[in-house]
Amino acid sequence: MKKLEIILSQAIDEDFSRLCEVREVGQHFTKSVGVMGKGNTIPKMADDTWPQENVHYMMIVDDDEVESIRQIVEYLRTQFPDEGIAGFVTDCEPL
């Protein structure tokens, strides 16, 4: 099992969700909205200067789902290079 953490611009959240649904991956997740941060694109601080926000997904997936989700992240990076999307994978085991 793997834990995925994906942080993306709220502007592309619907695209991410739709692509996961189409590929039938990442169907079980925890989603936090209104996440602020600064990465490699414009800051997302939910204020007057930087009004955008991020979304954070945490997913526990089978190993075979990771590559499909990685492809979704890469696709979104190419389609929306100014929006920002980051992903991280770690091994995990249930308690």
N, C-alpha and C positions, 0 to 999 in steps of 0.2 A: 504494500500500500504506500501511497505517496500523499503528502500534503502539498497542495498548491496554494500559493497566495498570489493573487492578481490584483494589481492596482491600476485603474484606468480612468481616463476622463469620463465624467458623467455623459458627455456628448456622444460617446460611442458605446455606452452600456447596452443599449437596445441591440446594436449590431452584435456585440459579444454574446448576449443571451440567445439571440436568434440562431447564431452559428453553432453554439453548443447544443441547442435543441435539435437542429437539423442533423448534426453528427451524432446525436444521442450520447453526449459525453457531459460530465460535470453536472449531472441532473440533481445532485444532492449537495447543497452549499449553504454557507452562511454569508450574508451580504450586509455590508455596512455602507450606508449612504452619507453624504455630507462630509466626506473625508477630505481634509486639507493637507497640502504638502507641496514640496518643490522638488522636482526631478530634473530631467534633461530637456523639458519643454517649459512653456510659460507656467509660473506658479498657479496653483489652484487653492486660493486662500479664502474664498467666499466673502470677500470684502469689496469695497468700492473700487480699489485699484486692480485687484485680481479676482473677478467675480465667479469664476468657474469653481467647480468642486470635483472631487474624485469619488470613485466607488471602490470598495475593497471586497474582494471575494476570497473566502477560504473554503477549499474543497478537499475532501479526502476521496481519492479515486484509486481504482485498480491501476497497476503499472501500465496496462495496455491502453489506458485512456490518455496518458501523459503526452504522447506524440501528437495525437489529434488536437489537443488543447494548445500545444506548442505551435502547431501549424495555424491555428486560429489567431493566436497572439501575433505571429509573424505577418499574417495576412493583414490584420488591422494596423500594424505598424506601417506597412507599405501603403495602405489605402488612406490612412489618416496620420501622416508623419508629424503633424503639429499638435496632435491631441494628447499624446503620451499614454503609454501602456508598459507596465513592467510585470514580470512574473518570476516566481521563485518556486523551486521544487525541493522538498526534503523528504527523507524516509520517515515513516511513522509506523506505529503499531497501536492497536486499540488497548485501552486500559482494561 
